[in-house]
Every structure is written in C-alpha cells, then in structure tokens.
Amino acid sequence: MSTTSEKTGGQLLVDALKIHGAKRVFCVPGESYLPVLDALYGARHDIELVVCRHESGASNMAEAHGKMTGEPGICMVTRGPGATNASIGVHTAFQDSTPMILFIGQVGSDFVEREAFQEMDYRRMFGEMAKWVAQIDRADRMHEYISHAYHVATSGRPGPVVLALPEDMLSSMATSAPLSHYQRVAAAPTPESLATVQTMISTGKRPLAILGGSGWDRASSDNMLSWAKANDIPLAASFRCQDLIDNNSPNYVGHVGIGIAGYLGDMVRQADPLIVIGPRLGEMTTGGYTLIKAPKPDQRMIHVHAGAEELGRVYQADLLINSGMQEFARALAALPTLSDRPWAELLKAGRKGYENELQPSATSATLDLALVVQQLQSKVGNDAIVTNGAGNYTGWVHRYWRYGGFRTQLAPTSGAMGYGLPAAISAKLEHPDRHVICFAGDGCFQMISQEMATASQYGTNILVLIVNNGMYGTIRMHQERDYPMRVWGTALNNPDFAAIARAHGGHGETVKTTAEFMPALERALASNKPAIIDLIVDPEEITTRTTITKIRQQSTLGHRS
C-alpha cells in the first residue's frame, strides 16, 4: 500500500485491518465513525460488514469469532449508548481470554471534556475489562495503534482491546507507513520445567489433566490427545471448554463445570498430580474454590497458563509454567512415553463414569430434554457447532452432548445470557457448510432475539432450540433454595417463539412432547432457513439432577432445622 498519498483516518484504519487479516467486521452503524463506514464500502470485496440490530449482538458476534478462529474479532459501535451496549461482549472476551478489538466512535477533539453529546471517557469505562484501552488522536499514528492492538489482543493471555476514534481524526488527512501482519507472542516451557512435569507424573498414582482457557488450535488439541493416549492420562475439560478434546476419545472423562458429576469430583480431589493446562481455575471450574482449595491445594498440582500474571494469583501450585497452549502441547507430545503407568485402571474408571453420565436420568416429563439433545446429535453429527448462553437449560447440553473436537462449542465462561444466538450467527458466517445449533433459554433468547433479523439478512440458516419453561430458571432455583415458597420476580409470560421465526422470514416449530421433536427437527433442517424450535418444557425439571419439588422439600427442612 502507498505510503505517500494522503488518506483519511478512516481509510488508514481499514487499510490496517486488511494488513492484519481481518475478513469480517460486526457493527451497529453510527454517525461518529462514518469515515470508517465509507472506507469499508471501498473495501467491501475484502472485508465483510455484518450489520447487527444491537451492539451487544455485535460485540458477542465478534467475541465468538475470536474464540472460534484465534484471530481478533472486530466490532465497531458508536459512542455513549453504543459503547455501553457493547460492553457485555468485552466483559465476556476478558473473562474468556478471547482476542477481540472494539472500535468506538468518539466526539471530536474540539468537544472533548465538555460532556458533549454521548461523550464518555473510555479509558475509565473499560479500564477493568480490557487488556488495553486507548484513543487514537492522530491519524498518522493509525498503523502503530492498530498493530499494537492486534499484538496485545493475541499475545500472552489473549483478551479484548478497546480503541476510541475521535470523529475529526477519522476525517483528517494523513500518511501512515503501513506495518506488516501482527505476530502472536507466547512463552514456551523450559526443558527444566518439562523434566519436572515428567517426574511429578511418574511419581504420582492418580494423574488427571484439566484442559481449558484460550489460545488453543487444532494442532495443540491433537498434540494433547496424542500425549494423553501414549501415557494413559485422563483428560477433563474446564467449564465450557468441552470441545478441546473429542468427547468420543477414551481419554476424555468429563466436564469440570457446574453440577459436576460425583465420580469426576472425586477424581479432581484425589488427583496426584493435578495437571491444569490453560484454565485460570475460576469459581465455576473449582466448585466455588472447594474442589481445589485456595491458596494451597491439597493435591500436588502443575499449573500451565499463558499469562504470567495469573500464575500464583489464586493457587500456589507445586509447579508453575508460563506457556502458550500451542507451545506447551507441542513440547508435551514430544516427551518420551512414561514406561510405568499404574493408573491405567483409573482412566478406564473415569471413562466409564463419563459414559454412565450420558444415560438420561429417569423423568416423568412429557418432553425429555436429554433425549432431545441425543436425538439432535444423531441427526446433525459430531461436526456441528453448538452455542449457548447462560441458564440452567445449559446443563442438559453440557451433560448429554458429545462435542466432536476443536471448536464445536461456543459458550461464555463469563456466564452471559444472550450469547448463544449471536455466537451461532458468527459461527455460521465462518462455517456456512456446517450445522450450527443454538440452545437458548426463554429468558436468554429474549435478551437478544432481534438478531434473528441479522440471521435472516445474511442467510445464516442456524437452528435455535429455545428451552421454554416460563421463568428465569437459574434464579428460580436459587430462590427456591434460599426463600422456599416465596416465588417473586422470576416468572415470564412469553411470546410465540415460532411466530417470531416466521416474522423474520424463517421457519418456526412448537414442540410439547418428545415424540414431536424429531419430525419438527426434520422440517426445520429441510426449510433451509433460520429456524426456531420452541421446546415447551415442564418447569418442575429445573436441572438434570433435581426438581423444584425436591429443592423445596430440602429447603423447607433446612429452614425448620
């Protein structure tokens, strides 16, 4: 690209995005960054512009893109309300360690510090939820800022970057020498640390590896599985990272998440050593910091993480290794196979425990969600991409869906509702040839339902399954535990979700029994349109393991005692 002819700040920004490989931008348009939109028109054959209905949808689509590809998801919104709406995606990107860049139109420099129309200080607003927040005040430094943003977002522990764009800067003319494509920077394990890993495992009796976090690619997942198979190591997944290993592999033993199965909880507590590769070990994976005690675990523990600042932050493990996942998995797979592996029976027992968990629990419900999940998978296969937001309904997906391997799951470890639908749209744009399935609760879906219009506009024929129990289920569950028989503020009067699909040019179905599901699924898939199947479920079935009645009985007894 020319370094001599002057261009607007907006054109320089789009030039930089092209250099760094951006192929898609998610946005809600705003007058504060019109020069960028005009430059994107000029680059329309190189960069796809996806116009969303709400900034939270745009930021969640960008986050899902970053999670799926490892390349920063790009989101553009206008100042003030646009930025505040987009903050949910930034928070998810931060907690999920996902590379993402949010560009925000800003008031002109001649209006700054006057509380002008929609003016905000984004350094203060996003300072606690982004890796770097800055404002580009000079167009001639555009390439410098964008290059730095890409490097920050992808290096070490990945995460979001926020850049504010003053309106007058975007329309000003400047030259800016373009830089080359960014390079991902990651630490690697030392020979000494790898030798210690070998020693700790060979002297242990019950090794268990928990995989999670971000920064993985297909090769690192394959390397990890190769190492585990060679050494009979059981592999578990941290909260909502179930797709890092093919769940059909004999080394996969389950999901260390909310409502962990008893056999797997025992494996974590009794592990020797516990090999944690990637996760931060947050509240959801540790059962509220009880499965693994803080600050000093009962288990001998190896903790591998891409961010040096995270190591030792909560847990003082016996061995701390600062390394990228790709670098560590490659080094691990190259180690000699351990000759003595007395834990082979442990692996078999763990795998049997996982397979037992796949058997649906007894239920009197007219619509059995466990069977719905299993029947769906039998139809769409292991290569389907499954997305979800937050809520008790996700328990059925996490327990009964067998994720087929790398990037078949998109779900927020931040616990954000409304994530599943925009994530599904983003996934279908990236992989139009694959089935993309979104699971959503009735409350979860209604936080973002307007993005069905985006799905229709861009021809993303996703399938949305709405688990409709007429309430905010997770909150209701806690309410029943803590304040039995005092239900208030958690009920929902819902619209006709199938009609919403049809209103957006899609296909809609309503299902009330298990027997109705497969015919409805066949019609939805055959429609070749964005589709919704509204699953009317019994509110009594609050989780895969208990009911509202049982919770009330236990809560009432507890209050009486």
C-alpha positions as CSV (number, residue, x, y, z in Angstrom):
1,M,0.0,0.0,0.0
2,S,1.2,3.5,-0.8
3,T,2.9,5.5,2.0
4,T,3.0,8.8,0.1
5,S,-0.6,9.6,-0.8
6,E,-2.7,11.0,2.0
7,K,-5.8,9.2,3.2
8,T,-8.4,9.8,5.8
9,G,-8.1,8.3,9.2
10,G,-10.9,6.0,8.4
11,Q,-9.2,4.8,5.3
12,L,-6.0,4.2,7.2
13,L,-7.9,2.2,9.8
14,V,-9.4,-0.1,7.2
15,D,-6.0,-0.4,5.4
16,A,-4.6,-1.6,8.7
17,L,-7.4,-4.1,9.2
18,K,-6.7,-5.6,5.8
19,I,-3.0,-5.9,6.5
20,H,-3.7,-7.8,9.7
21,G,-6.1,-10.2,8.0
22,A,-9.5,-9.1,9.2
23,K,-12.1,-10.5,6.9
24,R,-15.3,-9.6,8.8
25,V,-16.5,-6.6,10.9
26,F,-19.5,-6.7,13.2
27,C,-21.2,-3.4,13.8
28,V,-24.1,-1.2,14.5
29,P,-23.6,2.0,12.4
30,G,-23.2,5.4,14.0
31,E,-22.5,8.9,12.7
32,S,-19.5,9.1,14.9
33,Y,-17.5,6.8,12.6
34,L,-18.9,7.5,9.2
35,P,-15.5,7.8,7.6
36,V,-14.7,4.2,8.6
37,L,-18.0,3.0,7.1
38,D,-17.2,4.8,3.9
39,A,-13.7,3.2,3.8
40,L,-15.3,-0.2,4.4
41,Y,-17.5,0.4,1.4
42,G,-14.3,0.8,-0.6
43,A,-13.0,-2.5,0.9
44,R,-16.3,-4.3,0.5
45,H,-14.7,-7.1,-1.6
46,D,-12.1,-7.7,1.1
47,I,-13.9,-7.2,4.4
48,E,-17.5,-8.4,5.0
49,L,-19.6,-5.9,7.0
50,V,-22.2,-7.6,9.3
51,V,-24.8,-5.0,10.4
52,C,-26.4,-6.1,13.7
53,R,-29.5,-5.0,15.5
54,H,-28.0,-4.2,18.9
55,E,-24.4,-3.5,20.0
56,S,-24.5,-6.4,22.4
57,G,-25.2,-8.7,19.5
58,A,-22.3,-7.2,17.5
59,S,-19.8,-7.5,20.4
60,N,-20.9,-11.1,21.1
61,M,-20.5,-12.0,17.4
62,A,-17.0,-10.5,17.4
63,E,-16.1,-12.4,20.6
64,A,-17.4,-15.6,19.1
65,H,-15.3,-15.0,16.0
66,G,-12.2,-14.5,18.1
67,K,-13.0,-17.6,20.2
68,M,-13.5,-19.7,17.0
69,T,-10.6,-18.6,14.9
70,G,-7.9,-17.3,17.3
71,E,-7.9,-14.1,15.3
72,P,-9.2,-10.9,17.0
73,G,-12.9,-10.4,16.4
74,I,-13.6,-6.9,15.2
75,C,-16.5,-4.8,16.4
76,M,-17.5,-1.2,15.7
77,V,-20.0,0.8,17.6
78,T,-20.9,4.4,18.1
79,R,-20.1,6.5,21.2
80,G,-22.0,6.5,24.5
81,P,-25.0,4.2,24.4
82,G,-23.4,2.1,21.6
83,A,-20.3,1.6,23.7
84,T,-22.2,0.7,26.9
85,N,-24.4,-1.8,25.0
86,A,-21.2,-3.4,23.5
87,S,-19.5,-3.7,26.9
88,I,-21.1,-7.1,27.6
89,G,-19.0,-8.7,24.7
90,V,-15.9,-7.0,26.1
91,H,-16.5,-8.5,29.5
92,T,-17.0,-11.9,28.0
93,A,-13.9,-11.6,26.0
94,F,-11.9,-10.6,29.1
95,Q,-13.2,-13.5,31.3
96,D,-12.9,-16.0,28.4
97,S,-9.5,-14.7,27.4
98,T,-10.7,-14.1,23.8
99,P,-8.8,-11.9,21.3
100,M,-11.1,-9.0,20.2
101,I,-10.8,-5.4,19.2
102,L,-13.7,-2.9,19.9
103,F,-13.6,0.4,18.0
104,I,-15.8,3.2,19.3
105,G,-16.6,6.4,17.6
106,Q,-15.8,9.3,19.9
107,V,-16.7,13.0,20.0
108,G,-14.4,15.4,18.1
109,S,-11.3,16.7,19.9
110,D,-12.7,20.2,19.9
111,F,-15.6,18.9,22.0
112,V,-13.7,16.7,24.5
113,E,-14.1,17.2,28.3
114,R,-17.4,19.2,27.8
115,E,-19.7,16.2,28.4
116,A,-20.7,16.7,24.8
117,F,-23.4,14.6,23.2
118,Q,-22.8,10.9,24.2
119,E,-19.2,11.7,25.4
120,M,-17.6,9.2,27.7
121,D,-14.0,8.5,28.9
122,Y,-13.5,5.0,27.6
123,R,-10.2,4.6,29.4
124,R,-12.0,4.8,32.7
125,M,-15.1,2.9,31.5
126,F,-13.3,-0.1,30.1
127,G,-10.1,0.0,32.2
128,E,-11.1,-3.0,34.3
129,M,-12.4,-5.2,31.5
130,A,-9.9,-4.8,28.7
131,K,-6.2,-5.5,28.3
132,W,-5.6,-2.1,26.8
133,V,-7.8,0.9,26.2
134,A,-6.6,3.9,24.2
135,Q,-7.7,6.8,22.0
136,I,-6.2,7.4,18.5
137,D,-5.9,11.2,18.4
138,R,-3.6,11.4,15.3
139,A,-4.4,9.7,12.0
140,D,-0.7,9.5,11.2
141,R,-0.2,7.0,14.0
142,M,-3.1,4.8,12.9
143,H,-1.0,1.8,11.8
144,E,1.0,2.0,15.0
145,Y,-2.1,1.8,17.2
146,I,-3.8,-1.0,15.2
147,S,-0.6,-3.1,15.2
148,H,-0.2,-2.7,18.9
149,A,-3.9,-3.6,19.4
150,Y,-3.5,-6.9,17.5
151,H,-0.4,-7.8,19.4
152,V,-1.9,-7.1,22.8
153,A,-5.1,-8.9,21.9
154,T,-3.4,-12.1,20.8
155,S,-0.2,-12.4,22.9
156,G,0.2,-13.9,26.4
157,R,-3.2,-14.3,27.8
158,P,-5.4,-13.2,24.9
159,G,-8.1,-10.6,25.5
160,P,-10.0,-7.6,24.4
161,V,-8.6,-4.2,23.3
162,V,-10.7,-1.0,23.1
163,L,-9.8,1.9,20.8
164,A,-11.7,5.2,20.7
165,L,-11.8,7.1,17.4
166,P,-12.4,10.9,17.6
167,E,-14.7,12.0,14.8
168,D,-12.4,14.7,13.5
169,M,-9.4,12.4,13.5
170,L,-11.2,9.9,11.2
171,S,-11.9,12.6,8.6
172,S,-8.5,14.2,8.8
173,M,-5.9,13.5,6.1
174,A,-2.6,11.9,6.8
175,T,0.0,9.4,5.7
176,S,0.9,6.5,7.9
177,A,3.6,3.9,7.0
178,P,1.8,0.5,7.0
179,L,3.3,-2.2,9.1
180,S,3.4,-6.0,8.5
181,H,0.9,-8.6,9.7
182,Y,1.0,-9.0,13.5
183,Q,2.8,-11.9,15.2
184,R,1.4,-13.8,18.1
185,V,3.9,-13.8,21.0
186,A,3.8,-16.6,23.6
187,A,6.1,-18.1,26.2
188,A,7.3,-21.7,25.9
189,P,8.1,-24.2,28.6
190,T,11.7,-24.7,29.6
191,P,13.5,-28.1,29.4
192,E,13.8,-28.0,33.2
193,S,10.0,-27.5,33.7
194,L,9.2,-30.3,31.3
195,A,11.6,-32.6,33.2
196,T,9.8,-31.7,36.4
197,V,6.4,-32.5,34.8
198,Q,7.7,-36.0,33.8
199,T,9.0,-36.5,37.4
200,M,5.8,-35.4,39.1
201,I,3.6,-37.6,36.9
202,S,5.9,-40.7,37.1
203,T,5.9,-40.4,40.9
204,G,2.2,-39.9,41.1
205,K,-0.6,-42.5,41.3
206,R,-3.7,-40.7,40.1
207,P,-2.8,-38.1,37.4
208,L,-5.7,-36.0,35.9
209,A,-5.3,-33.2,33.4
210,I,-7.9,-30.4,33.1
211,L,-7.8,-28.5,29.9
212,G,-9.3,-25.1,29.3
213,G,-8.7,-21.5,28.6
214,S,-7.9,-20.0,25.3
215,G,-5.0,-19.9,22.8
216,W,-5.6,-23.4,21.6
217,D,-5.7,-24.5,17.9
218,R,-6.5,-27.9,16.3
219,A,-2.8,-28.9,16.3
220,S,-2.5,-28.3,20.1
221,S,-5.6,-30.3,20.8
222,D,-4.3,-33.1,18.7
223,N,-0.9,-33.0,20.4
224,M,-2.6,-33.0,23.8
225,L,-4.6,-36.1,22.9
226,S,-1.6,-37.8,21.5
227,W,0.3,-37.3,24.7
228,A,-2.6,-38.5,26.8
229,K,-3.1,-41.6,24.8
230,A,0.6,-42.5,24.9
231,N,0.6,-42.1,28.7
232,D,-2.9,-43.2,29.7
233,I,-3.7,-39.8,31.2
234,P,-7.4,-39.0,31.9
235,L,-8.4,-35.7,30.3
236,A,-11.2,-33.5,31.7
237,A,-12.4,-30.1,30.4
238,S,-12.8,-27.0,32.5
239,F,-16.1,-25.0,32.5
240,R,-17.5,-24.7,28.9
241,C,-14.3,-25.8,27.3
242,Q,-15.5,-29.3,26.4
243,D,-14.5,-29.2,22.8
244,L,-10.8,-29.1,23.4
245,I,-10.8,-32.9,23.2
246,D,-13.1,-35.1,21.2
247,N,-15.5,-36.4,23.8
248,N,-15.6,-39.8,22.0
249,S,-11.9,-40.3,22.8
250,P,-11.3,-43.0,25.5
251,N,-9.1,-40.5,27.4
252,Y,-12.0,-38.0,27.9
253,V,-13.5,-38.3,31.3
254,G,-15.9,-35.4,31.6
255,H,-16.7,-31.7,32.3
256,V,-15.4,-30.0,35.4
257,G,-18.2,-27.4,35.5
258,I,-21.4,-26.5,37.3
259,G,-23.1,-29.5,38.9
260,I,-20.0,-31.7,38.4
261,A,-20.7,-35.5,38.5
262,G,-19.7,-37.3,41.7
263,Y,-17.1,-39.6,40.1
264,L,-15.3,-36.6,38.4
265,G,-15.4,-34.5,41.6
266,D,-13.6,-37.4,43.3
267,M,-11.1,-37.6,40.6
268,V,-10.2,-34.0,40.9
269,R,-10.0,-34.1,44.7
270,Q,-7.8,-37.3,44.7
271,A,-5.6,-36.3,41.7
272,D,-1.9,-36.9,42.1
273,P,-0.8,-34.8,40.3
274,L,-3.5,-32.5,39.1
275,I,-2.2,-31.1,35.7
276,V,-4.1,-27.9,34.9
277,I,-3.4,-26.8,31.3
278,G,-4.9,-23.4,30.3
279,P,-7.7,-22.6,32.8
280,R,-7.5,-19.8,35.3
281,L,-9.2,-22.1,37.7
282,G,-12.1,-19.8,38.4
283,E,-15.2,-20.3,40.6
284,M,-17.2,-22.5,38.1
285,T,-14.4,-25.0,37.5
286,T,-13.4,-25.3,41.1
287,G,-16.9,-25.6,42.6
288,G,-16.5,-22.3,44.4
289,Y,-12.9,-23.0,45.2
290,T,-13.7,-26.2,47.1
291,L,-12.6,-28.9,44.7
292,I,-9.2,-27.3,44.7
293,K,-8.6,-25.4,47.9
294,A,-7.1,-21.9,47.8
295,P,-4.4,-20.7,48.2
296,K,-2.6,-24.1,48.6
297,P,-4.3,-27.1,47.0
298,D,-4.4,-30.4,48.8
299,Q,-3.3,-32.0,45.5
300,R,0.1,-31.9,44.1
301,M,-0.5,-29.5,41.2
302,I,1.0,-28.3,37.9
303,H,-0.5,-25.1,36.6
304,V,0.2,-24.1,33.0
305,H,-1.1,-20.7,31.8
306,A,-0.4,-18.3,29.0
307,G,-0.4,-15.2,31.3
308,A,2.4,-15.0,33.9
309,E,0.3,-12.6,36.0
310,E,-2.3,-15.4,36.5
311,L,0.2,-18.0,37.9
312,G,0.2,-17.9,41.6
313,R,-2.6,-15.4,41.7
314,V,-5.1,-17.7,43.4
315,Y,-3.3,-21.0,43.7
316,Q,0.2,-21.7,44.7
317,A,0.8,-24.8,42.6
318,D,3.9,-27.1,43.1
319,L,5.0,-26.2,39.5
320,L,4.1,-23.1,37.6
321,I,4.7,-22.9,33.9
322,N,4.2,-19.8,31.8
323,S,3.5,-21.0,28.3
324,G,1.2,-20.7,25.4
325,M,-1.1,-23.7,24.9
326,Q,0.3,-24.4,21.4
327,E,3.9,-24.3,22.7
328,F,3.2,-26.5,25.7
329,A,1.1,-29.1,23.9
330,R,3.8,-29.4,21.2
331,A,6.5,-29.9,23.8
332,L,4.4,-32.3,25.9
333,A,3.7,-34.5,22.9
334,A,7.4,-34.7,22.1
335,L,8.3,-36.1,25.6
336,P,9.3,-39.8,26.0
337,T,6.4,-42.0,26.9
338,L,6.4,-43.0,30.5
339,S,7.3,-46.6,30.9
340,D,5.4,-47.3,34.1
341,R,1.7,-46.3,34.1
342,P,0.0,-47.8,37.1
343,W,-3.0,-45.5,36.7
344,A,-4.5,-47.2,33.6
345,E,-7.4,-48.6,35.6
346,L,-8.1,-45.0,36.8
347,L,-8.5,-43.9,33.2
348,K,-10.9,-46.8,32.5
349,A,-13.0,-46.0,35.6
350,G,-13.2,-42.3,34.7
351,R,-14.3,-43.1,31.1
352,K,-16.9,-45.4,32.4
353,G,-18.2,-42.7,34.8
354,Y,-18.5,-40.3,31.8
355,E,-20.4,-42.9,29.7
356,N,-22.7,-43.5,32.6
357,E,-23.5,-39.8,32.8
358,L,-24.6,-39.9,29.2
359,Q,-27.5,-42.2,30.2
360,P,-30.6,-40.0,30.7
361,S,-31.9,-39.7,34.2
362,A,-35.4,-41.0,34.9
363,T,-38.1,-38.4,34.3
364,S,-41.8,-38.1,34.1
365,A,-41.6,-35.1,31.8
366,T,-43.6,-35.1,28.6
367,L,-40.7,-33.5,26.8
368,D,-37.4,-35.2,27.8
369,L,-34.5,-32.7,27.2
370,A,-31.9,-35.4,27.5
371,L,-33.5,-37.4,24.7
372,V,-33.9,-34.2,22.6
373,V,-30.2,-33.5,22.9
374,Q,-29.2,-37.0,22.0
375,Q,-31.7,-37.3,19.1
376,L,-30.5,-33.9,17.7
377,Q,-26.9,-35.1,17.8
378,S,-27.8,-38.4,16.0
379,K,-29.2,-36.2,13.2
380,V,-26.5,-33.4,12.8
381,G,-23.4,-35.4,13.8
382,N,-20.3,-34.6,15.8
383,D,-19.1,-31.8,13.5
384,A,-21.9,-29.5,14.3
385,I,-21.1,-26.3,16.2
386,V,-23.2,-25.9,19.4
387,T,-23.6,-22.5,21.0
388,N,-25.4,-21.4,24.2
389,G,-25.8,-18.5,26.6
390,A,-26.4,-18.9,30.3
391,G,-29.0,-20.6,32.4
392,N,-30.0,-24.0,33.9
393,Y,-31.0,-25.3,30.5
394,T,-27.3,-25.5,29.5
395,G,-26.9,-28.4,31.9
396,W,-28.6,-30.7,29.5
397,V,-26.3,-29.6,26.7
398,H,-23.1,-29.9,28.7
399,R,-24.1,-33.3,30.1
400,Y,-25.6,-35.1,27.1
401,W,-23.9,-33.5,24.0
402,R,-20.7,-35.2,22.9
403,Y,-18.6,-32.4,21.5
404,G,-16.7,-33.7,18.4
405,G,-13.5,-31.8,18.9
406,F,-11.9,-28.5,18.5
407,R,-14.2,-25.5,18.1
408,T,-17.5,-27.4,18.2
409,Q,-18.6,-25.4,21.3
410,L,-19.1,-21.7,21.7
411,A,-20.2,-20.8,25.2
412,P,-19.4,-17.9,27.6
413,T,-17.4,-18.9,30.7
414,S,-18.4,-15.4,31.9
415,G,-22.0,-16.7,32.3
416,A,-23.5,-14.0,30.0
417,M,-27.1,-14.5,28.9
418,G,-28.0,-13.7,25.3
419,Y,-24.7,-15.1,23.9
420,G,-25.9,-18.2,22.0
421,L,-27.8,-16.5,19.2
422,P,-25.1,-14.0,18.1
423,A,-22.4,-16.7,18.5
424,A,-24.4,-19.0,16.2
425,I,-24.7,-16.3,13.6
426,S,-20.9,-15.7,13.8
427,A,-20.2,-19.4,13.6
428,K,-22.4,-19.9,10.5
429,L,-20.8,-17.0,8.7
430,E,-17.4,-18.6,9.3
431,H,-18.5,-22.1,8.6
432,P,-21.5,-22.0,6.2
433,D,-21.2,-25.6,5.3
434,R,-21.6,-26.9,8.9
435,H,-24.7,-27.3,11.1
436,V,-24.8,-24.6,13.7
437,I,-27.1,-25.2,16.7
438,C,-28.0,-22.6,19.3
439,F,-29.5,-23.6,22.6
440,A,-31.2,-20.8,24.5
441,G,-33.5,-20.4,27.5
442,D,-36.7,-18.4,27.1
443,G,-35.2,-15.6,29.1
444,C,-31.8,-15.9,27.5
445,F,-33.2,-15.7,23.9
446,Q,-35.4,-12.7,24.6
447,M,-32.3,-10.7,25.6
448,I,-31.1,-10.8,22.0
449,S,-34.0,-12.1,19.9
450,Q,-33.8,-9.2,17.5
451,E,-30.7,-10.7,16.0
452,M,-32.9,-13.2,14.2
453,A,-33.3,-10.4,11.7
454,T,-29.5,-10.4,11.3
455,A,-29.5,-14.1,10.7
456,S,-32.1,-13.7,8.0
457,Q,-30.4,-10.8,6.3
458,Y,-27.1,-12.6,6.0
459,G,-28.6,-16.0,5.1
460,T,-27.2,-17.8,8.1
461,N,-29.5,-20.8,8.4
462,I,-28.9,-21.6,12.0
463,L,-31.2,-23.7,14.2
464,V,-32.3,-22.2,17.6
465,L,-33.7,-24.5,20.2
466,I,-35.5,-22.5,22.9
467,V,-35.9,-24.3,26.3
468,N,-39.2,-22.6,27.3
469,N,-40.2,-23.1,31.0
470,G,-41.7,-19.7,31.6
471,M,-39.2,-18.4,34.0
472,Y,-35.6,-17.3,34.7
473,G,-34.7,-20.9,35.7
474,T,-31.4,-20.4,37.4
475,I,-32.6,-17.6,39.6
476,R,-35.8,-19.5,40.4
477,M,-33.6,-22.5,41.5
478,H,-31.6,-20.3,44.0
479,Q,-34.8,-18.6,45.1
480,E,-36.4,-21.9,46.0
481,R,-33.3,-22.9,47.9
482,D,-32.9,-19.7,49.9
483,Y,-36.5,-18.5,50.1
484,P,-38.8,-21.5,49.7
485,M,-42.4,-20.9,48.6
486,R,-41.7,-17.2,48.1
487,V,-41.5,-17.0,44.3
488,W,-41.3,-13.5,43.1
489,G,-39.7,-11.7,40.1
490,T,-38.7,-14.9,38.2
491,A,-41.8,-15.7,36.1
492,L,-42.0,-15.0,32.4
493,N,-45.0,-14.5,30.1
494,N,-43.6,-15.5,26.7
495,P,-44.5,-14.7,23.1
496,D,-45.0,-17.3,20.4
497,F,-41.3,-18.0,19.6
498,A,-42.2,-20.0,16.5
499,A,-44.1,-17.0,15.1
500,I,-41.0,-14.8,15.8
501,A,-39.0,-17.1,13.5
502,R,-41.7,-16.7,10.8
503,A,-41.8,-13.0,11.2
504,H,-38.2,-12.8,10.3
505,G,-38.6,-15.0,7.2
506,G,-37.5,-18.1,9.0
507,H,-39.1,-21.4,10.0
508,G,-40.9,-22.0,13.3
509,E,-42.0,-25.0,15.2
510,T,-43.5,-25.6,18.7
511,V,-42.8,-28.9,20.4
512,K,-44.5,-30.2,23.5
513,T,-43.7,-33.9,23.6
514,T,-40.6,-35.9,22.9
515,A,-42.3,-37.7,20.1
516,E,-42.9,-34.4,18.3
517,F,-39.3,-33.4,18.3
518,M,-37.7,-35.4,15.5
519,P,-40.4,-34.6,12.9
520,A,-40.1,-30.9,13.8
521,L,-36.4,-31.1,13.5
522,E,-36.6,-32.7,10.1
523,R,-38.9,-29.9,8.9
524,A,-36.7,-27.2,10.4
525,L,-33.5,-28.5,8.8
526,A,-35.2,-29.1,5.5
527,S,-36.6,-25.5,5.4
528,N,-33.1,-24.1,4.6
529,K,-34.0,-21.1,6.6
530,P,-33.1,-19.7,10.1
531,A,-35.3,-21.8,12.3
532,I,-36.6,-21.9,15.8
533,I,-37.9,-24.9,17.7
534,D,-39.8,-23.8,20.8
535,L,-39.5,-26.6,23.4
536,I,-42.3,-26.3,25.9
537,V,-40.8,-28.0,29.0
538,D,-42.0,-28.7,32.5
539,P,-40.9,-26.0,34.9
540,E,-40.6,-28.7,37.5
541,E,-37.5,-30.1,35.7
542,I,-35.1,-27.4,37.0
543,T,-31.8,-29.3,36.4
544,T,-30.6,-32.6,35.1
545,R,-30.3,-33.9,38.7
546,T,-33.2,-32.5,40.7
547,T,-36.7,-30.9,40.6
548,I,-38.3,-27.8,42.1
549,T,-40.3,-30.1,44.5
550,K,-37.1,-31.7,45.8
551,I,-35.4,-28.4,46.3
552,R,-38.4,-27.1,48.2
553,Q,-38.5,-30.1,50.4
554,Q,-34.8,-29.8,51.2
555,S,-35.1,-26.1,51.7
556,T,-38.1,-26.3,54.0
557,L,-36.4,-29.0,56.1
558,G,-33.3,-26.8,56.3
559,H,-35.2,-23.8,57.4
560,R,-37.1,-25.8,60.0
561,S,-34.0,-27.2,61.5
